Amino acid sequence: MPRYRMFAAILAATMFSASPFARAQPGPCAATRAAMALTPQQKAEGWTVLWDGTSTDAWRSVKSDRFPEHGWRTCDGLLTMAGKGGEESRGGGDIITRKRYADFELTLDARLTPGANSGVKIFTQPNLAPIDKVTGKPAAVGSAIGLEFQLLDDERHPDAKLGRNGNRTIGSLYDLIPAAKDKAPAPIGQWNHVRILSQGKTVTFWLNGRKTVEFERGSAAFREAVAASKFRDIPGFGEWADGHILLQDHGDEVAFRNILIRDLHGK
């Protein structure tokens, strides 16, 4: 191969691998990483690790007591939904924590690919049937029911223009309350830091250090938002005593890392 062609090929390969839009390829992990460890301060504050970069022991499928055998990748310290053409819950399916939580603080990092749709749900109720995204009626296939911190490529995904007043955009309480207008999502392909705090009936969402939503479960304003949403036919929606944490399979590639939680129940 002529030298200039070889140089061009090497350059192209390097640019692709370095691009934030480059999709992780199937196959063995590129590197082995040590499990994430808590600092002494984090331990003293009551934090526990839900994803340490290696073990899926804290998670299971919504549909069974086991972690999905396909659809989710555990590679290079990341927990990645590989995606299946944007079809909701048609790949490995949603995953939920084995434990249920009521009062808690959750932090994690999430990285979207172009056009991706995903979410982190709290107070998830795996016993409830999923609902049709248009009619809100029970459906055979779909995401488990819970309160969702929306993760979305607002510029490319059509969901950003649906719902009401932007309540399906990143950082929103999905289909209920839109994120604050001064939110600051990271560029697609870079990491977003998500923080969710649930204390009693009050829940607060943060995206990259900025508060995006605060609401009180069961309040008049909350119930009004539910009544105007696709969840209106689910009795007591969002007012359950506790529930699972969920990472969503919405058929698009999204990666998660550094998933920590501290149980505030009784504190």
BALOBA-1460 file (C-alpha; in Angstrom, 3 decimals):
// residues 267
<rec num="1" residu="m" x="0.000" y="0.000" z="0.000"/>
<rec num="2" residu="p" x="1.412" y="3.471" z="-0.881"/>
<rec num="3" residu="r" x="2.612" y="5.414" z="2.140"/>
<rec num="4" residu="y" x="0.050" y="8.224" z="1.769"/>
<rec num="5" residu="r" x="-2.813" y="5.715" z="1.597"/>
<rec num="6" residu="m" x="-1.551" y="3.902" z="4.680"/>
<rec num="7" residu="f" x="-1.309" y="7.218" z="6.548"/>
<rec num="8" residu="a" x="-4.866" y="8.129" z="5.511"/>
<rec num="9" residu="a" x="-6.208" y="4.792" z="6.688"/>
<rec num="10" residu="i" x="-4.486" y="5.103" z="10.065"/>
<rec num="11" residu="l" x="-5.722" y="8.682" z="10.470"/>
<rec num="12" residu="a" x="-9.315" y="7.720" z="9.629"/>
<rec num="13" residu="a" x="-9.267" y="4.850" z="12.116"/>
<rec num="14" residu="t" x="-7.851" y="7.090" z="14.825"/>
<rec num="15" residu="m" x="-10.467" y="9.803" z="14.233"/>
<rec num="16" residu="f" x="-13.298" y="7.279" z="14.387"/>
<rec num="17" residu="s" x="-12.129" y="5.667" z="17.607"/>
<rec num="18" residu="a" x="-11.675" y="9.054" z="19.250"/>
<rec num="19" residu="s" x="-15.037" y="10.435" z="18.147"/>
<rec num="20" residu="p" x="-17.665" y="10.762" z="20.894"/>
<rec num="21" residu="f" x="-20.176" y="9.446" z="18.348"/>
<rec num="22" residu="a" x="-18.230" y="6.243" z="17.680"/>
<rec num="23" residu="r" x="-20.295" y="3.254" z="18.741"/>
<rec num="24" residu="a" x="-18.660" y="0.593" z="20.888"/>
<rec num="25" residu="q" x="-18.135" y="-2.499" z="18.797"/>
<rec num="26" residu="p" x="-19.177" y="-5.991" z="19.922"/>
<rec num="27" residu="g" x="-16.460" y="-8.318" z="21.075"/>
<rec num="28" residu="p" x="-14.067" y="-8.551" z="24.003"/>
<rec num="29" residu="c" x="-13.429" y="-5.545" z="26.207"/>
<rec num="30" residu="a" x="-10.553" y="-3.349" z="25.169"/>
<rec num="31" residu="a" x="-9.227" y="-3.151" z="28.724"/>
<rec num="32" residu="t" x="-9.721" y="-4.661" z="32.145"/>
<rec num="33" residu="r" x="-10.636" y="-2.189" z="34.866"/>
<rec num="34" residu="a" x="-10.629" y="-2.618" z="38.612"/>
<rec num="35" residu="a" x="-13.952" y="-2.513" z="40.427"/>
<rec num="36" residu="m" x="-14.988" y="0.912" z="41.683"/>
<rec num="37" residu="a" x="-14.354" y="1.406" z="45.400"/>
<rec num="38" residu="l" x="-16.007" y="3.861" z="47.756"/>
<rec num="39" residu="t" x="-13.913" y="6.444" z="49.572"/>
<rec num="40" residu="p" x="-13.884" y="6.422" z="53.398"/>
<rec num="41" residu="q" x="-16.054" y="9.556" z="53.341"/>
<rec num="42" residu="q" x="-18.606" y="7.949" z="51.020"/>
<rec num="43" residu="k" x="-18.777" y="4.910" z="53.281"/>
<rec num="44" residu="a" x="-19.270" y="7.132" z="56.321"/>
<rec num="45" residu="e" x="-22.090" y="8.950" z="54.515"/>
<rec num="46" residu="g" x="-23.876" y="5.663" z="53.817"/>
<rec num="47" residu="w" x="-23.281" y="5.308" z="50.079"/>
<rec num="48" residu="t" x="-23.367" y="1.906" z="48.371"/>
<rec num="49" residu="v" x="-22.374" y="0.954" z="44.833"/>
<rec num="50" residu="l" x="-25.061" y="-0.216" z="42.391"/>
<rec num="51" residu="w" x="-22.607" y="-0.561" z="39.497"/>
<rec num="52" residu="d" x="-18.910" y="-0.878" z="40.277"/>
<rec num="53" residu="g" x="-17.785" y="-1.385" z="36.686"/>
<rec num="54" residu="t" x="-17.706" y="-5.170" z="36.871"/>
<rec num="55" residu="s" x="-20.591" y="-6.745" z="38.787"/>
<rec num="56" residu="t" x="-24.303" y="-6.767" z="37.908"/>
<rec num="57" residu="d" x="-25.290" y="-8.381" z="41.228"/>
<rec num="58" residu="a" x="-27.414" y="-5.377" z="42.266"/>
<rec num="59" residu="w" x="-29.577" y="-5.615" z="39.114"/>
<rec num="60" residu="r" x="-32.092" y="-7.926" z="37.516"/>
<rec num="61" residu="s" x="-34.465" y="-7.958" z="34.590"/>
<rec num="62" residu="v" x="-37.964" y="-6.567" z="35.076"/>
<rec num="63" residu="k" x="-39.219" y="-9.862" z="33.677"/>
<rec num="64" residu="s" x="-37.155" y="-12.285" z="35.754"/>
<rec num="65" residu="d" x="-34.875" y="-12.590" z="38.762"/>
<rec num="66" residu="r" x="-31.807" y="-12.748" z="36.517"/>
<rec num="67" residu="f" x="-29.782" y="-10.118" z="34.688"/>
<rec num="68" residu="p" x="-30.578" y="-10.118" z="30.926"/>
<rec num="69" residu="e" x="-28.431" y="-12.462" z="28.869"/>
<rec num="70" residu="h" x="-28.373" y="-10.100" z="25.882"/>
<rec num="71" residu="g" x="-28.921" y="-6.431" z="25.053"/>
<rec num="72" residu="w" x="-26.813" y="-5.062" z="27.919"/>
<rec num="73" residu="r" x="-22.993" y="-4.910" z="27.728"/>
<rec num="74" residu="t" x="-20.705" y="-4.834" z="30.753"/>
<rec num="75" residu="c" x="-17.399" y="-3.716" z="29.305"/>
<rec num="76" residu="d" x="-14.534" y="-1.348" z="30.178"/>
<rec num="77" residu="g" x="-16.237" y="-0.214" z="33.377"/>
<rec num="78" residu="l" x="-19.476" y="0.766" z="31.592"/>
<rec num="79" residu="l" x="-22.993" y="-0.635" z="31.734"/>
<rec num="80" residu="t" x="-24.315" y="-0.135" z="28.214"/>
<rec num="81" residu="m" x="-27.702" y="-0.696" z="26.616"/>
<rec num="82" residu="a" x="-26.669" y="-1.800" z="23.138"/>
<rec num="83" residu="g" x="-29.950" y="-0.719" z="21.528"/>
<rec num="84" residu="k" x="-32.163" y="-2.332" z="18.922"/>
<rec num="85" residu="g" x="-33.283" y="0.209" z="16.349"/>
<rec num="86" residu="g" x="-35.140" y="2.457" z="18.775"/>
<rec num="87" residu="e" x="-37.673" y="-0.229" z="19.658"/>
<rec num="88" residu="e" x="-38.693" y="0.059" z="23.299"/>
<rec num="89" residu="s" x="-38.011" y="-3.017" z="25.471"/>
<rec num="90" residu="r" x="-37.302" y="-5.240" z="22.462"/>
<rec num="91" residu="g" x="-33.642" y="-5.901" z="23.305"/>
<rec num="92" residu="g" x="-32.496" y="-6.982" z="26.746"/>
<rec num="93" residu="g" x="-35.358" y="-5.073" z="28.367"/>
<rec num="94" residu="d" x="-35.327" y="-2.701" z="31.311"/>
<rec num="95" residu="i" x="-33.199" y="-3.581" z="34.330"/>
<rec num="96" residu="i" x="-34.143" y="-2.786" z="37.930"/>
<rec num="97" residu="t" x="-32.407" y="-2.872" z="41.290"/>
<rec num="98" residu="r" x="-33.027" y="-5.940" z="43.374"/>
<rec num="99" residu="k" x="-33.866" y="-3.693" z="46.320"/>
<rec num="100" residu="r" x="-36.760" y="-1.263" z="46.604"/>
<rec num="101" residu="y" x="-36.200" y="2.298" z="47.824"/>
<rec num="102" residu="a" x="-38.317" y="5.106" z="49.290"/>
<rec num="103" residu="d" x="-36.052" y="7.828" z="50.712"/>
<rec num="104" residu="f" x="-32.722" y="7.874" z="48.894"/>
<rec num="105" residu="e" x="-30.097" y="9.836" z="46.999"/>
<rec num="106" residu="l" x="-28.996" y="8.410" z="43.650"/>
<rec num="107" residu="t" x="-26.107" y="9.612" z="41.479"/>
<rec num="108" residu="l" x="-24.813" y="8.299" z="38.174"/>
<rec num="109" residu="d" x="-23.247" y="9.300" z="34.870"/>
<rec num="110" residu="a" x="-25.037" y="8.706" z="31.560"/>
<rec num="111" residu="r" x="-23.775" y="9.104" z="27.997"/>
<rec num="112" residu="l" x="-26.136" y="9.284" z="25.017"/>
<rec num="113" residu="t" x="-25.450" y="8.503" z="21.380"/>
<rec num="114" residu="p" x="-26.953" y="10.684" z="18.592"/>
<rec num="115" residu="g" x="-30.748" y="10.484" z="18.527"/>
<rec num="116" residu="a" x="-30.930" y="8.355" z="21.670"/>
<rec num="117" residu="n" x="-33.847" y="8.027" z="24.081"/>
<rec num="118" residu="s" x="-33.532" y="6.492" z="27.542"/>
<rec num="119" residu="g" x="-34.331" y="7.192" z="31.156"/>
<rec num="120" residu="v" x="-33.757" y="6.480" z="34.822"/>
<rec num="121" residu="k" x="-36.939" y="5.559" z="36.660"/>
<rec num="122" residu="i" x="-37.631" y="5.629" z="40.383"/>
<rec num="123" residu="f" x="-40.478" y="4.070" z="42.384"/>
<rec num="124" residu="t" x="-40.744" y="1.483" z="39.591"/>
<rec num="125" residu="q" x="-43.562" y="-1.071" z="39.951"/>
<rec num="126" residu="p" x="-42.687" y="-4.195" z="37.907"/>
<rec num="127" residu="n" x="-46.069" y="-5.783" z="38.700"/>
<rec num="128" residu="l" x="-47.879" y="-3.139" z="36.606"/>
<rec num="129" residu="a" x="-48.372" y="-3.734" z="32.889"/>
<rec num="130" residu="p" x="-46.580" y="-1.362" z="30.486"/>
<rec num="131" residu="i" x="-48.796" y="1.082" z="28.619"/>
<rec num="132" residu="d" x="-49.177" y="2.133" z="25.007"/>
<rec num="133" residu="k" x="-47.184" y="5.308" z="24.347"/>
<rec num="134" residu="v" x="-50.112" y="6.926" z="22.504"/>
<rec num="135" residu="t" x="-53.270" y="5.712" z="24.236"/>
<rec num="136" residu="g" x="-51.945" y="5.006" z="27.733"/>
<rec num="137" residu="k" x="-53.769" y="1.689" z="27.729"/>
<rec num="138" residu="p" x="-52.100" y="-1.566" z="28.915"/>
<rec num="139" residu="a" x="-49.715" y="-3.017" z="26.328"/>
<rec num="140" residu="a" x="-48.016" y="-6.377" z="25.870"/>
<rec num="141" residu="v" x="-44.569" y="-4.833" z="25.360"/>
<rec num="142" residu="g" x="-43.106" y="-1.657" z="26.794"/>
<rec num="143" residu="s" x="-41.169" y="-0.074" z="29.611"/>
<rec num="144" residu="a" x="-42.012" y="-0.749" z="33.253"/>
<rec num="145" residu="i" x="-44.045" y="1.865" z="35.125"/>
<rec num="146" residu="g" x="-42.289" y="4.426" z="37.319"/>
<rec num="147" residu="l" x="-41.339" y="8.099" z="37.617"/>
<rec num="148" residu="e" x="-38.774" y="8.828" z="34.901"/>
<rec num="149" residu="f" x="-35.816" y="11.183" z="34.765"/>
<rec num="150" residu="q" x="-35.783" y="11.616" z="30.997"/>
<rec num="151" residu="l" x="-32.533" y="11.098" z="29.096"/>
<rec num="152" residu="l" x="-32.859" y="12.288" z="25.502"/>
<rec num="153" residu="d" x="-31.071" y="13.841" z="22.559"/>
<rec num="154" residu="d" x="-33.387" y="16.870" z="22.471"/>
<rec num="155" residu="e" x="-32.185" y="18.049" z="19.072"/>
<rec num="156" residu="r" x="-32.539" y="14.774" z="17.184"/>
<rec num="157" residu="h" x="-35.213" y="12.667" z="18.881"/>
<rec num="158" residu="p" x="-38.865" y="13.463" z="17.989"/>
<rec num="159" residu="d" x="-40.032" y="12.871" z="21.575"/>
<rec num="160" residu="a" x="-38.596" y="16.270" z="22.513"/>
<rec num="161" residu="k" x="-41.403" y="17.936" z="20.572"/>
<rec num="162" residu="l" x="-44.168" y="15.709" z="21.959"/>
<rec num="163" residu="g" x="-45.855" y="15.858" z="25.336"/>
<rec num="164" residu="r" x="-46.616" y="19.282" z="26.814"/>
<rec num="165" residu="n" x="-44.295" y="22.277" z="27.156"/>
<rec num="166" residu="g" x="-41.169" y="20.198" z="26.742"/>
<rec num="167" residu="n" x="-41.954" y="17.653" z="29.458"/>
<rec num="168" residu="r" x="-40.311" y="14.871" z="27.451"/>
<rec num="169" residu="t" x="-36.917" y="16.541" z="27.131"/>
<rec num="170" residu="i" x="-33.745" y="15.666" z="29.023"/>
<rec num="171" residu="g" x="-33.895" y="16.388" z="32.748"/>
<rec num="172" residu="s" x="-37.709" y="16.430" z="32.819"/>
<rec num="173" residu="l" x="-40.042" y="14.278" z="34.881"/>
<rec num="174" residu="y" x="-41.134" y="12.426" z="31.774"/>
<rec num="175" residu="d" x="-44.568" y="13.419" z="30.429"/>
<rec num="176" residu="l" x="-45.407" y="15.306" z="33.632"/>
<rec num="177" residu="i" x="-43.115" y="18.261" z="34.423"/>
<rec num="178" residu="p" x="-40.674" y="19.956" z="32.010"/>
<rec num="179" residu="a" x="-37.066" y="20.584" z="33.007"/>
<rec num="180" residu="a" x="-35.992" y="24.122" z="33.891"/>
<rec num="181" residu="k" x="-35.084" y="26.224" z="30.871"/>
<rec num="182" residu="d" x="-31.592" y="26.910" z="32.207"/>
<rec num="183" residu="k" x="-30.654" y="23.224" z="32.233"/>
<rec num="184" residu="a" x="-27.224" y="22.459" z="30.814"/>
<rec num="185" residu="p" x="-27.022" y="19.002" z="29.212"/>
<rec num="186" residu="a" x="-23.635" y="17.823" z="28.024"/>
<rec num="187" residu="p" x="-23.034" y="17.567" z="24.260"/>
<rec num="188" residu="i" x="-24.089" y="14.228" z="22.812"/>
<rec num="189" residu="g" x="-21.293" y="11.708" z="23.268"/>
<rec num="190" residu="q" x="-20.125" y="13.276" z="26.529"/>
<rec num="191" residu="w" x="-21.089" y="12.349" z="30.080"/>
<rec num="192" residu="n" x="-24.054" y="13.822" z="31.949"/>
<rec num="193" residu="h" x="-24.140" y="13.676" z="35.747"/>
<rec num="194" residu="v" x="-27.572" y="12.750" z="37.119"/>
<rec num="195" residu="r" x="-28.630" y="13.229" z="40.741"/>
<rec num="196" residu="i" x="-32.021" y="12.276" z="42.164"/>
<rec num="197" residu="l" x="-33.037" y="12.999" z="45.745"/>
<rec num="198" residu="s" x="-36.211" y="11.533" z="47.265"/>
<rec num="199" residu="q" x="-37.169" y="12.581" z="50.794"/>
<rec num="200" residu="g" x="-40.690" y="11.842" z="51.987"/>
<rec num="201" residu="k" x="-43.002" y="13.031" z="49.229"/>
<rec num="202" residu="t" x="-40.499" y="15.519" z="47.767"/>
<rec num="203" residu="v" x="-38.348" y="14.531" z="44.787"/>
<rec num="204" residu="t" x="-35.687" y="16.675" z="43.124"/>
<rec num="205" residu="f" x="-33.793" y="16.095" z="39.860"/>
<rec num="206" residu="w" x="-30.390" y="17.581" z="39.000"/>
<rec num="207" residu="l" x="-28.536" y="17.459" z="35.690"/>
<rec num="208" residu="n" x="-24.854" y="18.393" z="35.727"/>
<rec num="209" residu="g" x="-25.235" y="20.213" z="39.015"/>
<rec num="210" residu="r" x="-28.335" y="22.240" z="38.060"/>
<rec num="211" residu="k" x="-31.767" y="21.545" z="39.487"/>
<rec num="212" residu="t" x="-34.168" y="20.712" z="36.666"/>
<rec num="213" residu="v" x="-37.331" y="19.583" z="38.463"/>
<rec num="214" residu="e" x="-38.764" y="19.529" z="41.993"/>
<rec num="215" residu="f" x="-42.149" y="18.063" z="42.832"/>
<rec num="216" residu="e" x="-44.223" y="16.663" z="45.665"/>
<rec num="217" residu="r" x="-45.774" y="13.288" z="45.026"/>
<rec num="218" residu="g" x="-49.479" y="13.342" z="45.781"/>
<rec num="219" residu="s" x="-49.795" y="17.129" z="45.797"/>
<rec num="220" residu="a" x="-52.588" y="18.853" z="43.882"/>
<rec num="221" residu="a" x="-50.078" y="20.048" z="41.253"/>
<rec num="222" residu="f" x="-48.630" y="16.566" z="40.868"/>
<rec num="223" residu="r" x="-52.036" y="14.950" z="40.460"/>
<rec num="224" residu="e" x="-53.019" y="17.589" z="37.926"/>
<rec num="225" residu="a" x="-49.892" y="16.754" z="35.897"/>
<rec num="226" residu="v" x="-50.688" y="13.032" z="36.088"/>
<rec num="227" residu="a" x="-54.264" y="13.659" z="34.934"/>
<rec num="228" residu="a" x="-52.933" y="15.408" z="31.828"/>
<rec num="229" residu="s" x="-50.370" y="12.671" z="31.076"/>
<rec num="230" residu="k" x="-50.454" y="9.247" z="29.470"/>
<rec num="231" residu="f" x="-50.355" y="7.770" z="32.999"/>
<rec num="232" residu="r" x="-53.782" y="9.143" z="33.923"/>
<rec num="233" residu="d" x="-55.466" y="5.705" z="33.925"/>
<rec num="234" residu="i" x="-53.008" y="4.167" z="36.416"/>
<rec num="235" residu="p" x="-54.546" y="4.424" z="39.920"/>
<rec num="236" residu="g" x="-52.277" y="6.213" z="42.382"/>
<rec num="237" residu="f" x="-49.572" y="6.757" z="39.795"/>
<rec num="238" residu="g" x="-46.317" y="7.926" z="41.366"/>
<rec num="239" residu="e" x="-47.628" y="7.799" z="44.933"/>
<rec num="240" residu="w" x="-46.398" y="4.324" z="45.832"/>
<rec num="241" residu="a" x="-44.614" y="3.858" z="49.167"/>
<rec num="242" residu="d" x="-41.439" y="2.572" z="47.509"/>
<rec num="243" residu="g" x="-40.135" y="1.007" z="44.308"/>
<rec num="244" residu="h" x="-37.135" y="-0.095" z="42.273"/>
<rec num="245" residu="i" x="-34.559" y="2.025" z="40.456"/>
<rec num="246" residu="l" x="-34.710" y="1.297" z="36.704"/>
<rec num="247" residu="l" x="-32.386" y="1.808" z="33.732"/>
<rec num="248" residu="q" x="-34.377" y="1.854" z="30.519"/>
<rec num="249" residu="d" x="-34.079" y="-0.162" z="27.336"/>
<rec num="250" residu="h" x="-35.618" y="2.198" z="24.780"/>
<rec num="251" residu="g" x="-33.838" y="0.602" z="21.857"/>
<rec num="252" residu="d" x="-31.039" y="3.199" z="21.651"/>
<rec num="253" residu="e" x="-27.445" y="3.008" z="22.799"/>
<rec num="254" residu="v" x="-26.736" y="4.659" z="26.146"/>
<rec num="255" residu="a" x="-23.965" y="3.986" z="28.652"/>
<rec num="256" residu="f" x="-23.968" y="4.317" z="32.438"/>
<rec num="257" residu="r" x="-21.166" y="4.440" z="34.993"/>
<rec num="258" residu="n" x="-20.477" y="5.343" z="38.649"/>
<rec num="259" residu="i" x="-23.945" y="4.372" z="39.904"/>
<rec num="260" residu="l" x="-24.178" y="5.108" z="43.642"/>
<rec num="261" residu="i" x="-27.064" y="5.241" z="46.080"/>
<rec num="262" residu="r" x="-27.543" y="5.958" z="49.733"/>
<rec num="263" residu="d" x="-30.656" y="4.820" z="51.531"/>
<rec num="264" residu="l" x="-32.047" y="7.693" z="53.608"/>
<rec num="265" residu="h" x="-34.964" y="5.731" z="55.028"/>
<rec num="266" residu="g" x="-35.245" y="6.397" z="58.759"/>
<rec num="267" residu="k" x="-32.600" y="9.136" z="58.679"/>
